[in-house]
Amino acid sequence: MSHHKDDEAHAEHDKDEKKTTWTENVELVGDELIASVKKLAAEGKVRRIRIVEPDGDIVVDMPLTLGAIAGGAVVLAAPMLAILGALASYVTKVRVEIVRSGPGPASPSPKKDSMPA
């Protein structure tokens, strides 16, 4: 799977559960969309998936709740899969915004230049 991850992670607070969430942006080619969304939905810590066209329009905004997970298997409604399939054949590249719960990715510590004493 060829995709590009942006290095940005945006922290925000979930008002309902008082937990920290962060957003990851991934660019996908259209034919990778359905498999990637299924995999993300199965992760458990993904709270929401937004699919954004290159012009910035949000095409799909899909909240994922604990109710959508049954016995470890994610149940995606057939209409949503049909929409994703149509979208995948229509666009060449989309940006997927993945809102995850929990602490964000660890930011690398800045390198200190060693100065001669």
Backbone atoms as SQL, in Angstrom:
CREATE TABLE atoms (id INTEGER PRIMARY KEY, chain TEXT, resi INTEGER, resn TEXT, atom TEXT, x REAL, y REAL, z REAL);
INSERT INTO atoms VALUES
  (1, 'A', 1, 'MET', 'N', 0.846, -1.165, 0.000),
  (2, 'A', 1, 'MET', 'CA', 0.000, 0.000, 0.000),
  (3, 'A', 1, 'MET', 'C', 0.894, 1.231, 0.000),
  (4, 'A', 2, 'SER', 'N', 0.675, 2.112, -0.953),
  (5, 'A', 2, 'SER', 'CA', 1.468, 3.336, -1.004),
  (6, 'A', 2, 'SER', 'C', 0.625, 4.493, -0.514),
  (7, 'A', 3, 'HIS', 'N', 1.014, 5.055, 0.598),
  (8, 'A', 3, 'HIS', 'CA', 0.318, 6.229, 1.102),
  (9, 'A', 3, 'HIS', 'C', 1.316, 7.169, 1.749),
  (10, 'A', 4, 'HIS', 'N', 0.883, 8.390, 1.922),
  (11, 'A', 4, 'HIS', 'CA', 1.751, 9.426, 2.464),
  (12, 'A', 4, 'HIS', 'C', 1.145, 9.933, 3.750),
  (13, 'A', 5, 'LYS', 'N', 1.910, 9.896, 4.823),
  (14, 'A', 5, 'LYS', 'CA', 1.427, 10.408, 6.105),
  (15, 'A', 5, 'LYS', 'C', 1.975, 11.807, 6.316),
  (16, 'A', 6, 'ASP', 'N', 1.106, 12.722, 6.671),
  (17, 'A', 6, 'ASP', 'CA', 1.564, 14.050, 7.059),
  (18, 'A', 6, 'ASP', 'C', 2.147, 13.946, 8.453),
  (19, 'A', 7, 'ASP', 'N', 3.120, 14.778, 8.745),
  (20, 'A', 7, 'ASP', 'CA', 3.774, 14.739, 10.043),
  (21, 'A', 7, 'ASP', 'C', 3.002, 15.495, 11.109),
  (22, 'A', 8, 'GLU', 'N', 1.843, 16.036, 10.745),
  (23, 'A', 8, 'GLU', 'CA', 1.078, 16.823, 11.701),
  (24, 'A', 8, 'GLU', 'C', 0.155, 15.935, 12.522),
  (25, 'A', 9, 'ALA', 'N', 0.056, 16.225, 13.788),
  (26, 'A', 9, 'ALA', 'CA', -0.941, 15.595, 14.655),
  (27, 'A', 9, 'ALA', 'C', -1.544, 16.719, 15.471),
  (28, 'A', 10, 'HIS', 'N', -2.855, 16.845, 15.409),
  (29, 'A', 10, 'HIS', 'CA', -3.533, 17.933, 16.100),
  (30, 'A', 10, 'HIS', 'C', -4.220, 17.375, 17.331),
  (31, 'A', 11, 'ALA', 'N', -3.898, 17.891, 18.497),
  (32, 'A', 11, 'ALA', 'CA', -4.531, 17.429, 19.737),
  (33, 'A', 11, 'ALA', 'C', -5.781, 18.247, 19.993),
  (34, 'A', 12, 'GLU', 'N', -6.815, 17.582, 20.440),
  (35, 'A', 12, 'GLU', 'CA', -8.048, 18.246, 20.814),
  (36, 'A', 12, 'GLU', 'C', -8.691, 17.434, 21.922),
  (37, 'A', 13, 'HIS', 'N', -9.612, 18.029, 22.640),
  (38, 'A', 13, 'HIS', 'CA', -10.271, 17.314, 23.723),
  (39, 'A', 13, 'HIS', 'C', -11.641, 16.840, 23.287),
  (40, 'A', 14, 'ASP', 'N', -11.954, 15.601, 23.610),
  (41, 'A', 14, 'ASP', 'CA', -13.273, 15.037, 23.380),
  (42, 'A', 14, 'ASP', 'C', -14.132, 15.449, 24.564),
  (43, 'A', 15, 'LYS', 'N', -15.118, 16.302, 24.327),
  (44, 'A', 15, 'LYS', 'CA', -15.923, 16.852, 25.415),
  (45, 'A', 15, 'LYS', 'C', -16.763, 15.787, 26.112),
  (46, 'A', 16, 'ASP', 'N', -17.186, 14.769, 25.372),
  (47, 'A', 16, 'ASP', 'CA', -18.052, 13.745, 25.957),
  (48, 'A', 16, 'ASP', 'C', -17.315, 12.865, 26.951),
  (49, 'A', 17, 'GLU', 'N', -16.107, 12.472, 26.633),
  (50, 'A', 17, 'GLU', 'CA', -15.412, 11.506, 27.480),
  (51, 'A', 17, 'GLU', 'C', -14.168, 12.085, 28.142),
  (52, 'A', 18, 'LYS', 'N', -13.886, 13.354, 27.929),
  (53, 'A', 18, 'LYS', 'CA', -12.729, 14.019, 28.541),
  (54, 'A', 18, 'LYS', 'C', -11.423, 13.294, 28.201),
  (55, 'A', 19, 'LYS', 'N', -11.313, 12.781, 26.996),
  (56, 'A', 19, 'LYS', 'CA', -10.094, 12.110, 26.557),
  (57, 'A', 19, 'LYS', 'C', -9.447, 12.939, 25.458),
  (58, 'A', 20, 'THR', 'N', -8.161, 12.811, 25.344),
  (59, 'A', 20, 'THR', 'CA', -7.439, 13.504, 24.297),
  (60, 'A', 20, 'THR', 'C', -7.580, 12.731, 22.993),
  (61, 'A', 21, 'THR', 'N', -7.769, 13.455, 21.913),
  (62, 'A', 21, 'THR', 'CA', -7.772, 12.843, 20.588),
  (63, 'A', 21, 'THR', 'C', -6.758, 13.584, 19.730),
  (64, 'A', 22, 'TRP', 'N', -6.324, 12.943, 18.680),
  (65, 'A', 22, 'TRP', 'CA', -5.413, 13.574, 17.741),
  (66, 'A', 22, 'TRP', 'C', -5.757, 13.126, 16.335),
  (67, 'A', 23, 'THR', 'N', -5.399, 13.962, 15.369),
  (68, 'A', 23, 'THR', 'CA', -5.762, 13.718, 13.980),
  (69, 'A', 23, 'THR', 'C', -4.515, 13.432, 13.156),
  (70, 'A', 24, 'GLU', 'N', -4.614, 12.386, 12.356),
  (71, 'A', 24, 'GLU', 'CA', -3.547, 12.003, 11.436),
  (72, 'A', 24, 'GLU', 'C', -4.098, 12.151, 10.025),
  (73, 'A', 25, 'ASN', 'N', -3.318, 12.691, 9.118),
  (74, 'A', 25, 'ASN', 'CA', -3.729, 12.838, 7.722),
  (75, 'A', 25, 'ASN', 'C', -2.928, 11.884, 6.856),
  (76, 'A', 26, 'VAL', 'N', -3.639, 11.107, 6.028),
  (77, 'A', 26, 'VAL', 'CA', -3.007, 10.139, 5.142),
  (78, 'A', 26, 'VAL', 'C', -3.574, 10.354, 3.748),
  (79, 'A', 27, 'GLU', 'N', -2.722, 10.383, 2.743),
  (80, 'A', 27, 'GLU', 'CA', -3.183, 10.468, 1.365),
  (81, 'A', 27, 'GLU', 'C', -3.187, 9.068, 0.776),
  (82, 'A', 28, 'LEU', 'N', -4.322, 8.702, 0.157),
  (83, 'A', 28, 'LEU', 'CA', -4.470, 7.372, -0.423),
  (84, 'A', 28, 'LEU', 'C', -4.867, 7.476, -1.881),
  (85, 'A', 29, 'VAL', 'N', -4.446, 6.502, -2.657),
  (86, 'A', 29, 'VAL', 'CA', -4.902, 6.357, -4.023),
  (87, 'A', 29, 'VAL', 'C', -6.272, 5.687, -3.951),
  (88, 'A', 30, 'GLY', 'N', -7.178, 6.044, -4.863),
  (89, 'A', 30, 'GLY', 'CA', -8.565, 5.595, -4.823),
  (90, 'A', 30, 'GLY', 'C', -8.769, 4.107, -4.590),
  (91, 'A', 31, 'ASP', 'N', -7.970, 3.241, -5.243),
  (92, 'A', 31, 'ASP', 'CA', -8.195, 1.801, -5.110),
  (93, 'A', 31, 'ASP', 'C', -7.769, 1.245, -3.753),
  (94, 'A', 32, 'GLU', 'N', -7.080, 2.025, -2.936),
  (95, 'A', 32, 'GLU', 'CA', -6.672, 1.581, -1.593),
  (96, 'A', 32, 'GLU', 'C', -7.679, 1.986, -0.523),
  (97, 'A', 33, 'LEU', 'N', -8.676, 2.765, -0.905),
  (98, 'A', 33, 'LEU', 'CA', -9.560, 3.403, 0.059),
  (99, 'A', 33, 'LEU', 'C', -10.350, 2.417, 0.912),
  (100, 'A', 34, 'ILE', 'N', -11.046, 1.478, 0.298),
  (101, 'A', 34, 'ILE', 'CA', -11.917, 0.568, 1.057),
  (102, 'A', 34, 'ILE', 'C', -11.109, -0.285, 2.030),
  (103, 'A', 35, 'ALA', 'N', -10.022, -0.887, 1.562),
  (104, 'A', 35, 'ALA', 'CA', -9.205, -1.735, 2.438),
  (105, 'A', 35, 'ALA', 'C', -8.632, -0.933, 3.600),
  (106, 'A', 36, 'SER', 'N', -8.192, 0.288, 3.323),
  (107, 'A', 36, 'SER', 'CA', -7.616, 1.123, 4.382),
  (108, 'A', 36, 'SER', 'C', -8.657, 1.525, 5.413),
  (109, 'A', 37, 'VAL', 'N', -9.860, 1.889, 4.961),
  (110, 'A', 37, 'VAL', 'CA', -10.922, 2.282, 5.892),
  (111, 'A', 37, 'VAL', 'C', -11.333, 1.094, 6.756),
  (112, 'A', 38, 'LYS', 'N', -11.441, -0.090, 6.177),
  (113, 'A', 38, 'LYS', 'CA', -11.777, -1.284, 6.969),
  (114, 'A', 38, 'LYS', 'C', -10.708, -1.544, 8.030),
  (115, 'A', 39, 'LYS', 'N', -9.440, -1.422, 7.641),
  (116, 'A', 39, 'LYS', 'CA', -8.341, -1.653, 8.581),
  (117, 'A', 39, 'LYS', 'C', -8.363, -0.619, 9.703),
  (118, 'A', 40, 'LEU', 'N', -8.570, 0.645, 9.358),
  (119, 'A', 40, 'LEU', 'CA', -8.626, 1.704, 10.371),
  (120, 'A', 40, 'LEU', 'C', -9.787, 1.496, 11.327),
  (121, 'A', 41, 'ALA', 'N', -10.938, 1.110, 10.796),
  (122, 'A', 41, 'ALA', 'CA', -12.113, 0.902, 11.636),
  (123, 'A', 41, 'ALA', 'C', -11.896, -0.242, 12.616),
  (124, 'A', 42, 'ALA', 'N', -11.083, -1.220, 12.233),
  (125, 'A', 42, 'ALA', 'CA', -10.825, -2.369, 13.098),
  (126, 'A', 42, 'ALA', 'C', -9.829, -2.061, 14.215),
  (127, 'A', 43, 'GLU', 'N', -9.124, -0.946, 14.129),
  (128, 'A', 43, 'GLU', 'CA', -8.082, -0.641, 15.114),
  (129, 'A', 43, 'GLU', 'C', -8.607, -0.400, 16.520),
  (130, 'A', 44, 'GLY', 'N', -9.803, 0.106, 16.663),
  (131, 'A', 44, 'GLY', 'CA', -10.357, 0.313, 17.998),
  (132, 'A', 44, 'GLY', 'C', -10.122, 1.689, 18.579),
  (133, 'A', 45, 'LYS', 'N', -8.988, 2.307, 18.315),
  (134, 'A', 45, 'LYS', 'CA', -8.711, 3.642, 18.859),
  (135, 'A', 45, 'LYS', 'C', -9.072, 4.746, 17.873),
  (136, 'A', 46, 'VAL', 'N', -9.585, 4.369, 16.718),
  (137, 'A', 46, 'VAL', 'CA', -9.998, 5.356, 15.728),
  (138, 'A', 46, 'VAL', 'C', -11.415, 5.798, 16.053),
  (139, 'A', 47, 'ARG', 'N', -11.606, 7.087, 16.250),
  (140, 'A', 47, 'ARG', 'CA', -12.907, 7.640, 16.642),
  (141, 'A', 47, 'ARG', 'C', -13.720, 8.131, 15.449),
  (142, 'A', 48, 'ARG', 'N', -13.050, 8.619, 14.424),
  (143, 'A', 48, 'ARG', 'CA', -13.748, 9.204, 13.282),
  (144, 'A', 48, 'ARG', 'C', -12.833, 9.119, 12.069),
  (145, 'A', 49, 'ILE', 'N', -13.441, 8.915, 10.906),
  (146, 'A', 49, 'ILE', 'CA', -12.711, 8.922, 9.643),
  (147, 'A', 49, 'ILE', 'C', -13.406, 9.913, 8.719),
  (148, 'A', 50, 'ARG', 'N', -12.635, 10.853, 8.187),
  (149, 'A', 50, 'ARG', 'CA', -13.157, 11.806, 7.209),
  (150, 'A', 50, 'ARG', 'C', -12.396, 11.604, 5.908),
  (151, 'A', 51, 'ILE', 'N', -13.130, 11.539, 4.810),
  (152, 'A', 51, 'ILE', 'CA', -12.506, 11.418, 3.502),
  (153, 'A', 51, 'ILE', 'C', -12.696, 12.753, 2.793),
  (154, 'A', 52, 'VAL', 'N', -11.572, 13.359, 2.404),
  (155, 'A', 52, 'VAL', 'CA', -11.571, 14.710, 1.860),
  (156, 'A', 52, 'VAL', 'C', -11.005, 14.684, 0.439),
  (157, 'A', 53, 'GLU', 'N', -11.740, 15.299, -0.495),
  (158, 'A', 53, 'GLU', 'CA', -11.282, 15.394, -1.875),
  (159, 'A', 53, 'GLU', 'C', -10.131, 16.394, -1.971),
  (160, 'A', 54, 'PRO', 'N', -9.368, 16.343, -3.070),
  (161, 'A', 54, 'PRO', 'CA', -8.249, 17.278, -3.229),
  (162, 'A', 54, 'PRO', 'C', -8.657, 18.751, -3.141),
  (163, 'A', 55, 'ASP', 'N', -9.899, 19.084, -3.498),
  (164, 'A', 55, 'ASP', 'CA', -10.344, 20.480, -3.426),
  (165, 'A', 55, 'ASP', 'C', -10.789, 20.889, -2.022),
  (166, 'A', 56, 'GLY', 'N', -10.717, 19.956, -1.053),
  (167, 'A', 56, 'GLY', 'CA', -11.043, 20.277, 0.332),
  (168, 'A', 56, 'GLY', 'C', -12.442, 19.893, 0.769),
  (169, 'A', 57, 'ASP', 'N', -13.282, 19.437, -0.163),
  (170, 'A', 57, 'ASP', 'CA', -14.637, 19.026, 0.204),
  (171, 'A', 57, 'ASP', 'C', -14.606, 17.716, 0.986),
  (172, 'A', 58, 'ILE', 'N', -15.330, 17.689, 2.117),
  (173, 'A', 58, 'ILE', 'CA', -15.456, 16.453, 2.893),
  (174, 'A', 58, 'ILE', 'C', -16.534, 15.610, 2.228),
  (175, 'A', 59, 'VAL', 'N', -16.155, 14.433, 1.750),
  (176, 'A', 59, 'VAL', 'CA', -17.071, 13.553, 1.042),
  (177, 'A', 59, 'VAL', 'C', -17.762, 12.604, 2.006),
  (178, 'A', 60, 'VAL', 'N', -16.998, 12.056, 2.948),
  (179, 'A', 60, 'VAL', 'CA', -17.530, 11.120, 3.936),
  (180, 'A', 60, 'VAL', 'C', -17.004, 11.540, 5.298),
  (181, 'A', 61, 'ASP', 'N', -17.891, 11.598, 6.281),
  (182, 'A', 61, 'ASP', 'CA', -17.512, 11.878, 7.670),
  (183, 'A', 61, 'ASP', 'C', -18.150, 10.775, 8.498),
  (184, 'A', 62, 'MET', 'N', -17.351, 9.795, 8.887),
  (185, 'A', 62, 'MET', 'CA', -17.856, 8.576, 9.497),
  (186, 'A', 62, 'MET', 'C', -17.392, 8.453, 10.946),
  (187, 'A', 63, 'PRO', 'N', -18.296, 8.687, 11.915),
  (188, 'A', 63, 'PRO', 'CA', -17.915, 8.457, 13.309),
  (189, 'A', 63, 'PRO', 'C', -17.860, 6.960, 13.593),
  (190, 'A', 64, 'LEU', 'N', -16.871, 6.546, 14.351),
  (191, 'A', 64, 'LEU', 'CA', -16.756, 5.145, 14.754),
  (192, 'A', 64, 'LEU', 'C', -16.886, 5.103, 16.265),
  (193, 'A', 65, 'THR', 'N', -17.867, 4.394, 16.746),
  (194, 'A', 65, 'THR', 'CA', -18.089, 4.298, 18.181),
  (195, 'A', 65, 'THR', 'C', -17.907, 2.865, 18.621),
  (196, 'A', 66, 'LEU', 'N', -17.863, 2.671, 19.919),
  (197, 'A', 66, 'LEU', 'CA', -17.743, 1.304, 20.438),
  (198, 'A', 66, 'LEU', 'C', -18.914, 0.445, 20.000),
  (199, 'A', 67, 'GLY', 'N', -20.050, 1.051, 19.736),
  (200, 'A', 67, 'GLY', 'CA', -21.207, 0.301, 19.269),
  (201, 'A', 67, 'GLY', 'C', -21.014, -0.292, 17.892),
  (202, 'A', 68, 'ALA', 'N', -20.069, 0.266, 17.126),
  (203, 'A', 68, 'ALA', 'CA', -19.817, -0.247, 15.783),
  (204, 'A', 68, 'ALA', 'C', -18.903, -1.460, 15.803),
  (205, 'A', 69, 'ILE', 'N', -18.356, -1.774, 16.954),
  (206, 'A', 69, 'ILE', 'CA', -17.440, -2.903, 17.069),
  (207, 'A', 69, 'ILE', 'C', -18.154, -4.028, 17.812),
  (208, 'A', 70, 'ALA', 'N', -18.256, -5.167, 17.173),
  (209, 'A', 70, 'ALA', 'CA', -18.956, -6.299, 17.781),
  (210, 'A', 70, 'ALA', 'C', -18.025, -7.502, 17.822),
  (211, 'A', 71, 'GLY', 'N', -17.628, -7.904, 19.015),
  (212, 'A', 71, 'GLY', 'CA', -16.792, -9.092, 19.167),
  (213, 'A', 71, 'GLY', 'C', -15.464, -9.000, 18.435),
  (214, 'A', 72, 'GLY', 'N', -14.896, -7.820, 18.364),
  (215, 'A', 72, 'GLY', 'CA', -13.616, -7.654, 17.692),
  (216, 'A', 72, 'GLY', 'C', -13.735, -7.457, 16.194),
  (217, 'A', 73, 'ALA', 'N', -14.897, -7.705, 15.624),
  (218, 'A', 73, 'ALA', 'CA', -15.093, -7.510, 14.188),
  (219, 'A', 73, 'ALA', 'C', -15.858, -6.221, 13.958),
  (220, 'A', 74, 'VAL', 'N', -15.381, -5.436, 13.058),
  (221, 'A', 74, 'VAL', 'CA', -16.036, -4.163, 12.778),
  (222, 'A', 74, 'VAL', 'C', -17.150, -4.390, 11.770),
  (223, 'A', 75, 'VAL', 'N', -18.286, -3.831, 12.075),
  (224, 'A', 75, 'VAL', 'CA', -19.435, -3.958, 11.194),
  (225, 'A', 75, 'VAL', 'C', -19.614, -2.627, 10.469),
  (226, 'A', 76, 'LEU', 'N', -19.325, -2.604, 9.198),
  (227, 'A', 76, 'LEU', 'CA', -19.569, -1.416, 8.394),
  (228, 'A', 76, 'LEU', 'C', -20.830, -1.658, 7.580),
  (229, 'A', 77, 'ALA', 'N', -21.698, -0.703, 7.565),
  (230, 'A', 77, 'ALA', 'CA', -22.953, -0.837, 6.839),
  (231, 'A', 77, 'ALA', 'C', -22.687, -0.954, 5.342),
  (232, 'A', 78, 'ALA', 'N', -23.493, -1.770, 4.678),
  (233, 'A', 78, 'ALA', 'CA', -23.349, -1.971, 3.238),
  (234, 'A', 78, 'ALA', 'C', -23.470, -0.663, 2.453),
  (235, 'A', 79, 'PRO', 'N', -24.381, 0.239, 2.818),
  (236, 'A', 79, 'PRO', 'CA', -24.443, 1.504, 2.070),
  (237, 'A', 79, 'PRO', 'C', -23.142, 2.307, 2.150),
  (238, 'A', 80, 'MET', 'N', -22.476, 2.284, 3.302),
  (239, 'A', 80, 'MET', 'CA', -21.216, 3.017, 3.435),
  (240, 'A', 80, 'MET', 'C', -20.149, 2.404, 2.533),
  (241, 'A', 81, 'LEU', 'N', -20.097, 1.078, 2.450),
  (242, 'A', 81, 'LEU', 'CA', -19.128, 0.427, 1.570),
  (243, 'A', 81, 'LEU', 'C', -19.419, 0.749, 0.108),
  (244, 'A', 82, 'ALA', 'N', -20.701, 0.846, -0.246),
  (245, 'A', 82, 'ALA', 'CA', -21.070, 1.206, -1.614),
  (246, 'A', 82, 'ALA', 'C', -20.611, 2.627, -1.941),
  (247, 'A', 83, 'ILE', 'N', -20.774, 3.537, -0.987),
  (248, 'A', 83, 'ILE', 'CA', -20.325, 4.920, -1.183),
  (249, 'A', 83, 'ILE', 'C', -18.812, 4.961, -1.358),
  (250, 'A', 84, 'LEU', 'N', -18.094, 4.227, -0.507),
  (251, 'A', 84, 'LEU', 'CA', -16.633, 4.204, -0.606),
  (252, 'A', 84, 'LEU', 'C', -16.175, 3.599, -1.931),
  (253, 'A', 85, 'GLY', 'N', -16.868, 2.557, -2.383),
  (254, 'A', 85, 'GLY', 'CA', -16.523, 1.931, -3.657),
  (255, 'A', 85, 'GLY', 'C', -16.718, 2.882, -4.829),
  (256, 'A', 86, 'ALA', 'N', -17.837, 3.613, -4.812),
  (257, 'A', 86, 'ALA', 'CA', -18.095, 4.588, -5.870),
  (258, 'A', 86, 'ALA', 'C', -17.067, 5.713, -5.826),
  (259, 'A', 87, 'LEU', 'N', -16.746, 6.159, -4.630),
  (260, 'A', 87, 'LEU', 'CA', -15.767, 7.227, -4.467),
  (261, 'A', 87, 'LEU', 'C', -14.390, 6.779, -4.954),
  (262, 'A', 88, 'ALA', 'N', -14.016, 5.542, -4.621),
  (263, 'A', 88, 'ALA', 'CA', -12.708, 5.017, -5.014),
  (264, 'A', 88, 'ALA', 'C', -12.564, 4.963, -6.530),
  (265, 'A', 89, 'SER', 'N', -13.657, 4.687, -7.246),
  (266, 'A', 89, 'SER', 'CA', -13.574, 4.631, -8.704),
  (267, 'A', 89, 'SER', 'C', -13.628, 6.023, -9.331),
  (268, 'A', 90, 'TYR', 'N', -14.090, 7.005, -8.579),
  (269, 'A', 90, 'TYR', 'CA', -14.268, 8.367, -9.085),
  (270, 'A', 90, 'TYR', 'C', -13.012, 9.220, -8.928),
  (271, 'A', 91, 'VAL', 'N', -12.305, 9.073, -7.833),
  (272, 'A', 91, 'VAL', 'CA', -11.159, 9.941, -7.549),
  (273, 'A', 91, 'VAL', 'C', -9.850, 9.173, -7.678),
  (274, 'A', 92, 'THR', 'N', -8.792, 9.906, -7.982),
  (275, 'A', 92, 'THR', 'CA', -7.484, 9.264, -8.069),
  (276, 'A', 92, 'THR', 'C', -6.748, 9.311, -6.742),
  (277, 'A', 93, 'LYS', 'N', -6.952, 10.388, -5.988),
  (278, 'A', 93, 'LYS', 'CA', -6.282, 10.507, -4.692),
  (279, 'A', 93, 'LYS', 'C', -7.194, 11.255, -3.732),
  (280, 'A', 94, 'VAL', 'N', -7.251, 10.789, -2.487),
  (281, 'A', 94, 'VAL', 'CA', -8.029, 11.459, -1.449),
  (282, 'A', 94, 'VAL', 'C', -7.166, 11.598, -0.205),
  (283, 'A', 95, 'ARG', 'N', -7.552, 12.535, 0.648),
  (284, 'A', 95, 'ARG', 'CA', -6.913, 12.662, 1.957),
  (285, 'A', 95, 'ARG', 'C', -7.865, 12.063, 2.974),
  (286, 'A', 96, 'VAL', 'N', -7.340, 11.222, 3.831),
  (287, 'A', 96, 'VAL', 'CA', -8.138, 10.608, 4.884),
  (288, 'A', 96, 'VAL', 'C', -7.680, 11.206, 6.203),
  (289, 'A', 97, 'GLU', 'N', -8.616, 11.837, 6.921),
  (290, 'A', 97, 'GLU', 'CA', -8.329, 12.380, 8.247),
  (291, 'A', 97, 'GLU', 'C', -8.774, 11.342, 9.260),
  (292, 'A', 98, 'ILE', 'N', -7.849, 10.884, 10.073),
  (293, 'A', 98, 'ILE', 'CA', -8.118, 9.832, 11.045),
  (294, 'A', 98, 'ILE', 'C', -8.034, 10.454, 12.430),
  (295, 'A', 99, 'VAL', 'N', -9.160, 10.490, 13.145),
  (296, 'A', 99, 'VAL', 'CA', -9.180, 11.030, 14.499),
  (297, 'A', 99, 'VAL', 'C', -9.052, 9.849, 15.444),
  (298, 'A', 100, 'ARG', 'N', -7.985, 9.840, 16.225),
  (299, 'A', 100, 'ARG', 'CA', -7.696, 8.733, 17.137),
  (300, 'A', 100, 'ARG', 'C', -7.831, 9.197, 18.578),
  (301, 'A', 101, 'SER', 'N', -8.186, 8.276, 19.461),
  (302, 'A', 101, 'SER', 'CA', -8.238, 8.597, 20.886),
  (303, 'A', 101, 'SER', 'C', -6.910, 8.219, 21.527),
  (304, 'A', 102, 'GLY', 'N', -6.622, 8.861, 22.645),
  (305, 'A', 102, 'GLY', 'CA', -5.389, 8.578, 23.366),
  (306, 'A', 102, 'GLY', 'C', -4.334, 9.618, 23.060),
  (307, 'A', 103, 'PRO', 'N', -3.174, 9.462, 23.665),
  (308, 'A', 103, 'PRO', 'CA', -2.103, 10.428, 23.446),
  (309, 'A', 103, 'PRO', 'C', -1.605, 10.369, 22.007),
  (310, 'A', 104, 'GLY', 'N', -1.150, 11.496, 21.504),
  (311, 'A', 104, 'GLY', 'CA', -0.647, 11.575, 20.140),
  (312, 'A', 104, 'GLY', 'C', 0.700, 10.906, 20.002),
  (313, 'A', 105, 'PRO', 'N', 1.207, 10.887, 18.785),
  (314, 'A', 105, 'PRO', 'CA', 2.517, 10.274, 18.571),
  (315, 'A', 105, 'PRO', 'C', 3.583, 11.058, 19.319),
  (316, 'A', 106, 'ALA', 'N', 4.566, 10.352, 19.794),
  (317, 'A', 106, 'ALA', 'CA', 5.656, 11.003, 20.537),
  (318, 'A', 106, 'ALA', 'C', 6.416, 11.909, 19.586),
  (319, 'A', 107, 'SER', 'N', 6.576, 13.145, 19.984),
  (320, 'A', 107, 'SER', 'CA', 7.330, 14.058, 19.139),
  (321, 'A', 107, 'SER', 'C', 8.812, 13.865, 19.418),
  (322, 'A', 108, 'PRO', 'N', 9.610, 13.854, 18.357),
  (323, 'A', 108, 'PRO', 'CA', 11.045, 13.635, 18.554),
  (324, 'A', 108, 'PRO', 'C', 11.656, 14.783, 19.336),
  (325, 'A', 109, 'SER', 'N', 12.599, 14.444, 20.196),
  (326, 'A', 109, 'SER', 'CA', 13.261, 15.481, 20.985),
  (327, 'A', 109, 'SER', 'C', 14.222, 16.247, 20.086),
  (328, 'A', 110, 'PRO', 'N', 14.269, 17.557, 20.253),
  (329, 'A', 110, 'PRO', 'CA', 15.155, 18.344, 19.393),
  (330, 'A', 110, 'PRO', 'C', 16.617, 17.999, 19.653),
  (331, 'A', 111, 'LYS', 'N', 17.392, 17.985, 18.579),
  (332, 'A', 111, 'LYS', 'CA', 18.818, 17.685, 18.715),
  (333, 'A', 111, 'LYS', 'C', 19.532, 18.936, 19.194),
  (334, 'A', 112, 'LYS', 'N', 20.421, 18.746, 20.134),
  (335, 'A', 112, 'LYS', 'CA', 21.215, 19.869, 20.638),
  (336, 'A', 112, 'LYS', 'C', 22.563, 19.843, 19.943),
  (337, 'A', 113, 'ASP', 'N', 22.932, 20.987, 19.424),
  (338, 'A', 113, 'ASP', 'CA', 24.246, 21.085, 18.797),
  (339, 'A', 113, 'ASP', 'C', 25.304, 21.100, 19.888),
  (340, 'A', 114, 'SER', 'N', 26.305, 20.281, 19.706),
  (341, 'A', 114, 'SER', 'CA', 27.377, 20.279, 20.705),
  (342, 'A', 114, 'SER', 'C', 28.336, 21.412, 20.379),
  (343, 'A', 115, 'MET', 'N', 28.496, 22.272, 21.333),
  (344, 'A', 115, 'MET', 'CA', 29.366, 23.429, 21.171),
  (345, 'A', 115, 'MET', 'C', 30.685, 23.126, 21.874),
  (346, 'A', 116, 'PRO', 'N', 31.798, 23.437, 21.241),
  (347, 'A', 116, 'PRO', 'CA', 33.076, 23.225, 21.920),
  (348, 'A', 116, 'PRO', 'C', 33.194, 24.142, 23.126),
  (349, 'A', 117, 'ALA', 'N', 33.729, 23.615, 24.201),
  (350, 'A', 117, 'ALA', 'CA', 33.839, 24.403, 25.435),
  (351, 'A', 117, 'ALA', 'C', 35.120, 25.160, 25.519);
